[in-house]
Amino acid sequence: MRTLDLYIIRKFLGTFFFTLILLIFIVVIFDISERIDDFLRTKPPLFAIIFNYYFNFIPYFINLFSYLLTFIAVIFFTSKMASDSEIVAILASGISFRRFLFPYILSAMILALLSFVLANFIIPYTNQGMFAFEKKYIKDPKEFNDMNVHRQISPGTFIFLENFNLRTNSGWKFTIEKFVNRELVYKLKAERIDWDTIRQRWIISNYYVRSMGKLTESFRKGAKLDTLLPLVPADFTEDIEEVKIMNYFVLKEHIRKKELRGDPDVMKYKVKGYTRISDPFATLILTLIGVAVSSRKVRGGIGYHLGLGLSLTFLYILFMQISTVFATFGNLHPLLAVWIPNVIFGIIAFVLLRLAPK
């Protein structure tokens, strides 16, 4: 590694972290202004506000803005180098443009690795503390008030609940239906269903069972029935936002369980899981685009580079959001959906690098 490499890496990472610190201060100040009424109303301890909320709040926003800040950092100091004719001097000294890219790529890989670790291991842990603080001091405890709940709990097995009370872990007007080759073969209806927290199973009360074969049909009823279902009370309050507190391995296991019971909601979780892998690559792609755009010396200075680069960046982010929507609500495979923007803008980065001054 040459002195030039260390110079560019120091400029890159220094500009990135300096911009990040400024942005975090701004975000924290705005958040305090929004939360001040809640803090005055619930009176949480100052220690809890600082260490349980804002210390856990910061990693999420670091990762959220890391791609954009990476690009801004590259544009800012590379445009400055171009305007000062430093890049011209570097290329004139015999260093190839490809070799000139080495410290940029190395710095981008460091930031991409940081983003991967944050998204998959650190942020899920810090989000637990932040959500616990919000639940205690800002938001009311979660309650389940939905009516007429329909769920698929395993392939071909569906349940229906008219109402479920999360506080008592009890449901009313419960129905379970099993289908084989789209034909109903089993149906259970009950007045009430309760979760036994000690034995970890469901107790069905005042039930009526109907079993159907090809040529036979049977009926039976009873007052109490203990049963095991691939379902727990927490499943009734499951929210896609809870993926934020799942680390890489927990999320992977959660997806596996959803696939086993044939849950159609699994696509949303797959998109979130694949996004955690693909998003860090955006750091490298945006770095290459930033270098290609800002390495040319122009009269407009940094304004021209920043305007062109930000347009490409926002288009990139928009494309990422649109493709995930097609995976969540359409037929596009989630793995393909999250990687299409990277592939397309990776090609754009390659073309821009070919057109960059050598």
Phi and psi in degrees as a GROMACS rama.xvg file:
@    title "Ramachandran Plot"
@    xaxis  label "Phi"
@    yaxis  label "Psi"
@TYPE xy
-91.5971  170.734  ARG-2
-60.2949  -35.378  THR-3
-62.4638  -41.2509  LEU-4
-61.4784  -46.5031  ASP-5
-63.4917  -35.7596  LEU-6
-62.9129  -46.8687  TYR-7
-69.205  -41.7469  ILE-8
-61.9786  -42.1201  ILE-9
-64.4212  -40.8308  ARG-10
-64.8951  -44.9237  LYS-11
-62.0598  -61.0087  PHE-12
-67.2911  -35.819  LEU-13
-63.3737  -46.2028  GLY-14
-64.5645  -40.2021  THR-15
-61.4607  -52.2966  PHE-16
-71.8849  -32.1396  PHE-17
-65.102  -44.5336  PHE-18
-65.2055  -38.0561  THR-19
-63.8629  -43.8388  LEU-20
-62.2273  -42.8839  ILE-21
-62.0448  -43.7228  LEU-22
-64.9243  -40.9353  LEU-23
-62.3655  -41.005  ILE-24
-59.7797  -44.1041  PHE-25
-64.1901  -45.0753  ILE-26
-62.8854  -43.4742  VAL-27
-63.0907  -41.6323  VAL-28
-63.3613  -43.9519  ILE-29
-64.435  -38.6094  PHE-30
-67.3422  -38.7606  ASP-31
-62.2073  -41.0058  ILE-32
-63.5566  -31.8541  SER-33
-80.0005  -32.0195  GLU-34
-93.9919  -5.66984  ARG-35
-59.448  -36.4929  ILE-36
-64.8983  -40.8607  ASP-37
-66.3468  -40.6753  ASP-38
-64.4895  -40.0662  PHE-39
-69.8657  -31.3108  LEU-40
-75.3352  -44.7862  ARG-41
-94.9854  -16.5732  THR-42
52.969  57.6873  LYS-43
-71.0791  153.229  PRO-44
-62.2908  147.542  PRO-45
-59.3976  -37.9327  LEU-46
-59.4567  -42.3718  PHE-47
-66.5125  -39.2017  ALA-48
-62.2025  -44.3376  ILE-49
-75.5078  -51.2112  ILE-50
-93.0337  -33.6822  PHE-51
-86.4839  -26.0547  ASN-52
-106.7  -64.2354  TYR-53
-72.7865  -32.2987  TYR-54
-67.0855  -31.4831  PHE-55
-84.1589  -20.0482  ASN-56
-76.8973  -34.998  PHE-57
-64.6091  -46.3798  ILE-58
-57.3097  -36.1707  PRO-59
-61.1574  -45.0317  TYR-60
-75.7042  -26.7234  PHE-61
-60.5778  -47.8331  ILE-62
-70.4967  -34.8259  ASN-63
-62.7473  -40.3327  LEU-64
-100.817  1.8781  PHE-65
-61.6607  -38.495  SER-66
-67.5214  -45.5405  TYR-67
-66.8202  -40.8247  LEU-68
-68.2445  -34.7829  LEU-69
-59.12  -46.1926  THR-70
-65.1523  -44.6433  PHE-71
-61.4933  -40.8302  ILE-72
-61.9703  -43.9567  ALA-73
-63.2509  -47.5365  VAL-74
-59.6938  -44.1933  ILE-75
-64.0341  -55.2841  PHE-76
-81.2319  -26.2032  PHE-77
-71.4758  -38.4575  THR-78
-63.0414  -38.234  SER-79
-64.9094  -41.0845  LYS-80
-64.5359  -39.5265  MET-81
-67.2287  -42.3569  ALA-82
-67.4572  -28.4659  SER-83
-88.6739  8.35104  ASP-84
62.1159  20.5746  SER-85
-68.0073  -39.334  GLU-86
-67.4365  -38.9483  ILE-87
-59.2915  -44.0387  VAL-88
-65.5665  -38.7541  ALA-89
-64.0696  -46.6482  ILE-90
-69.4581  -33.9285  LEU-91
-70.0968  -21.2242  ALA-92
-78.623  -3.42767  SER-93
106.635  -2.49575  GLY-94
-79.8001  127.453  ILE-95
-72.5445  159.769  SER-96
-64.935  -34.7243  PHE-97
-64.2258  -41.6209  ARG-98
-68.6804  -32.3753  ARG-99
-62.9062  -29.0461  PHE-100
-75.9688  -17.5847  LEU-101
-53.6056  -52.0199  PHE-102
-64.7029  -29.7759  PRO-103
-65.0214  -46.6101  TYR-104
-65.4523  -40.5685  ILE-105
-62.4261  -45.0566  LEU-106
-63.8822  -41.3686  SER-107
-64.634  -37.0043  ALA-108
-66.6638  -36.6283  MET-109
-63.0733  -45.1477  ILE-110
-69.0385  -35.3428  LEU-111
-65.9258  -41.0845  ALA-112
-64.9424  -40.7211  LEU-113
-60.4848  -42.9081  LEU-114
-63.3979  -41.2587  SER-115
-62.6923  -45.9387  PHE-116
-65.6963  -41.511  VAL-117
-60.6761  -49.7185  LEU-118
-67.4238  -35.3319  ALA-119
-98.5972  -20.1704  ASN-120
-132.087  -42.9334  PHE-121
-82.9578  -49.8574  ILE-122
-62.5768  -41.6729  ILE-123
-56.8928  -35.8547  PRO-124
-71.6772  -46.2069  TYR-125
-68.3298  -31.4134  THR-126
-63.7332  -31.3678  ASN-127
-60.6775  -45.7395  GLN-128
-66.6966  -39.0552  GLY-129
-67.2367  -43.3565  MET-130
-66.8179  -36.2297  PHE-131
-63.4919  -39.9465  ALA-132
-64.6885  -45.9881  PHE-133
-61.8357  -40.2304  GLU-134
-65.8501  -35.2667  LYS-135
-82.2027  -39.0211  LYS-136
-115.567  -17.0385  TYR-137
-117.647  -55.1925  ILE-138
-98.3006  156.188  LYS-139
-75.2491  152.318  ASP-140
-54.9077  146.432  PRO-141
-65.4509  132.142  LYS-142
-126.555  147.814  GLU-143
-106.249  115.246  PHE-144
-122.876  7.59946  ASN-145
-66.6342  149.625  ASP-146
-113.855  155.445  MET-147
54.5313  67.4937  ASN-148
-87.5525  127.117  VAL-149
-115.959  132.702  HIS-150
-144.318  146.424  ARG-151
-99.1917  119.252  GLN-152
-101.826  -15.177  ILE-153
-162.426  164.455  SER-154
-56.2133  119.275  PRO-155
83.5185  1.98547  GLY-156
-119.735  125.558  THR-157
-127.248  148.509  PHE-158
-123.485  156.858  ILE-159
-137.524  134.531  PHE-160
-131.609  131.183  LEU-161
-72.8251  -33.8823  GLU-162
-161.007  146.503  ASN-163
-136.035  131.325  PHE-164
-102.79  113.914  ASN-165
-70.3819  -29.4627  LEU-166
-70.186  -38.9212  ARG-167
-99.1991  -5.5968  THR-168
54.5222  45.9926  ASN-169
-128.807  143.813  SER-170
-128.783  158.194  GLY-171
-126.063  151.843  TRP-172
54.0289  65.4531  LYS-173
-95.3022  138.881  PHE-174
-138.432  138.088  THR-175
-128.458  133.526  ILE-176
-129.425  138.693  GLU-177
-120.387  135.412  LYS-178
-121.541  141.301  PHE-179
-127.998  120.304  VAL-180
53.1468  42.6209  ASN-181
66.655  14.542  ARG-182
-111.872  134.78  GLU-183
-71.8143  123.176  LEU-184
-117.341  -14.8472  VAL-185
-153.633  136.981  TYR-186
-145.691  127.902  LYS-187
-121.68  131.471  LEU-188
-122.86  137.191  LYS-189
-142.879  152.167  ALA-190
-72.9183  -33.7803  GLU-191
-150.846  150.543  ARG-192
-137.852  132.429  ILE-193
-128.701  145.423  ASP-194
-93.5795  122.225  TRP-195
-87.92  106.529  ASP-196
-70.0302  -22.8111  THR-197
-79.5851  -50.1458  ILE-198
-90.3341  -5.29057  ARG-199
55.9426  52.9349  GLN-200
-152.027  168.841  ARG-201
-95.5052  142.658  TRP-202
-113.058  119.317  ILE-203
-102.401  130.669  ILE-204
-116.023  141.325  SER-205
51.7909  64.2692  ASN-206
-103.543  162.319  TYR-207
-141.437  123.379  TYR-208
-116.575  135.569  VAL-209
-126.843  120.358  ARG-210
-113.385  135.404  SER-211
-126.954  128.491  MET-212
-109.639  -169.889  GLY-213
-66.1688  -41.2513  LYS-214
-123.493  0.153813  LEU-215
-127.033  161.257  THR-216
-153.116  133.922  GLU-217
-130.993  155.608  SER-218
-133.112  146.769  PHE-219
-157.529  157.109  ARG-220
-143.668  164.2  LYS-221
-165.368  174.449  GLY-222
-92.8862  -39.1529  ALA-223
-136.509  144.987  LYS-224
-151.568  122.488  LEU-225
-89.9243  134.024  ASP-226
-146.985  153.587  THR-227
-105.681  125.819  LEU-228
-125.802  144.671  LEU-229
-73.5028  59.1387  PRO-230
-156.464  138.458  LEU-231
-128.563  160.67  VAL-232
-54.3598  -34.1162  PRO-233
-62.7444  -23.5785  ALA-234
-65.2223  -23.0085  ASP-235
-74.9122  -19.2109  PHE-236
-110.768  15.3053  THR-237
-62.3113  133.031  GLU-238
-131.132  138.452  ASP-239
-60.1608  -24.2814  ILE-240
-66.4636  -20.2602  GLU-241
-68.7529  -11.607  GLU-242
-63.7585  -20.3738  VAL-243
-67.3528  -19.3603  LYS-244
-104.664  9.37515  ILE-245
-101.591  125.182  MET-246
-77.1261  -179.422  ASN-247
-55.5689  -46.3363  TYR-248
-74.6702  -37.2769  PHE-249
-65.6071  -42.7329  VAL-250
-64.82  -39.9691  LEU-251
-62.6695  -41.3987  LYS-252
-68.8443  -37.0663  GLU-253
-63.8059  -41.3865  HIS-254
-64.1601  -40.3845  ILE-255
-61.4978  -42.8407  ARG-256
-65.0878  -39.2712  LYS-257
-66.0288  -37.2916  LYS-258
-66.9678  -38.276  GLU-259
-63.3727  -36.2054  LEU-260
-95.5474  8.44991  ARG-261
67.2217  32.8284  GLY-262
-72.5112  120.3  ASP-263
-66.8384  -15.3915  PRO-264
-76.9542  -3.70427  ASP-265
-64.3163  -26.3668  VAL-266
-59.7353  -38.3956  MET-267
-62.1971  -39.3564  LYS-268
-74.1498  -34.4359  TYR-269
-64.5114  -40.7085  LYS-270
-60.7695  -44.7187  VAL-271
-62.207  -41.5024  LYS-272
-65.9984  -46.5974  GLY-273
-67.6331  -32.5444  TYR-274
-63.2789  -35.9853  THR-275
-63.8553  -23.9484  ARG-276
-88.5379  -41.3768  ILE-277
-80.2883  -33.1804  SER-278
-59.4124  -40.6568  ASP-279
-57.7305  -25.6854  PRO-280
-68.9231  -20.9129  PHE-281
-61.5592  -31.2815  ALA-282
-59.525  -46.3945  THR-283
-67.314  -43.0089  LEU-284
-65.5616  -44.5077  ILE-285
-67.3832  -30.6817  LEU-286
-64.4103  -45.2953  THR-287
-64.4584  -41.4397  LEU-288
-63.0966  -42.3628  ILE-289
-61.5266  -42.6031  GLY-290
-65.4233  -44.2421  VAL-291
-62.8615  -38.3763  ALA-292
-76.3682  -39.7096  VAL-293
-98.4813  -2.74555  SER-294
-79.7206  -11.1617  SER-295
-89.2065  133.309  ARG-296
-81.2031  121.984  LYS-297
-130.13  160.526  VAL-298
-69.7091  -29.2529  ARG-299
-69.1469  -14.5561  GLY-300
70.7154  -150.174  GLY-301
-67.1628  -24.1765  ILE-302
-60.7971  -44.937  GLY-303
-63.6579  -47.4189  TYR-304
-61.9044  -44.5767  HIS-305
-65.9403  -41.5106  LEU-306
-64.1027  -47.0351  GLY-307
-65.1179  -43.8756  LEU-308
-66.4798  -43.3847  GLY-309
-64.7442  -34.7885  LEU-310
-60.8066  -45.4454  SER-311
-65.554  -38.7703  LEU-312
-64.9578  -47.5195  THR-313
-65.9738  -34.0441  PHE-314
-65.0016  -39.225  LEU-315
-61.6851  -49.8567  TYR-316
-63.0421  -40.8316  ILE-317
-62.4614  -41.3741  LEU-318
-63.2114  -38.7761  PHE-319
-63.133  -40.8852  MET-320
-68.6647  -42.2117  GLN-321
-64.5327  -42.8127  ILE-322
-65.4694  -35.7574  SER-323
-70.0922  -30.5204  THR-324
-64.4532  -41.4836  VAL-325
-62.7779  -33.7142  PHE-326
-74.0141  -38.6181  ALA-327
-73.7166  -42.3246  THR-328
-113.107  -2.19005  PHE-329
-118.771  -154.555  GLY-330
-106.843  6.60003  ASN-331
-74.1292  131.747  LEU-332
-62.8657  133.963  HIS-333
-59.6216  -36.4025  PRO-334
-63.738  -41.9222  LEU-335
-67.7846  -39.0666  LEU-336
-62.4346  -42.8182  ALA-337
-78.5253  -18.8695  VAL-338
-98.5902  -17.0182  TRP-339
-56.948  -48.2188  ILE-340
-59.9592  -39.0448  PRO-341
-64.1433  -40.7736  ASN-342
-66.4983  -47.6168  VAL-343
-63.1734  -48.2694  ILE-344
-78.2168  -18.8118  PHE-345
-66.1121  -39.6498  GLY-346
-66.3452  -41.8641  ILE-347
-60.4634  -42.3581  ILE-348
-61.0333  -41.7473  ALA-349
-62.8172  -43.3898  PHE-350
-64.795  -43.7427  VAL-351
-63.9972  -36.7395  LEU-352
-66.4999  -35.9011  LEU-353
-66.5572  -30.5592  ARG-354
-88.4055  -10.6694  LEU-355
-66.2221  150.648  ALA-356
-64.058  133.798  PRO-357
